């Protein structure tokens, strides 16, 4: 009976220690697969450090999209304001010039009206979040994890890298990877 218990314990330890988690397998397959051909290479991938898994929910996604939209829209508005300022300066220069042209004055006035309309439109536009309207804010869309790993490149040289991976909600596939420079 003792032998059976020892044998069972050893088998259990071996079975638990040899398998890797689905996250590790998904990341390993992603890093060792050629994106152009889909061919899986054996590049001696080894996970060195795995960070905490962060769940990305619908609410998180909405927040990210709103922040990104605000930043891009702010840049767009600043660009329009600079163009408006340039058009106003050109109009003043044309009006005060020795040989002012009615045609050029009309062109600058038209440009000023266009930039004012673009600024007003950009200030009133909202991000399109309609695809999230019927979804539960707590629904998990993806998982994010930061990992340090080592692997060989195709020429056989080993390197170590740290990356952030965005994975499917169940962790079985990688959507995106971003290298983190240290």
PyMOL commands that set and color helices and strands:
alter all, ss='L'
color gray80, all
select helices_A, chain A and resi 2-18+22-32+58-96+102-124+130-132
alter helices_A, ss='H'
color red, helices_A
select strands_A, chain A and resi 46-50+54-57+140-152+158-168+174-179
alter strands_A, ss='S'
color yellow, strands_A
deselect
rebuild
show_as cartoon
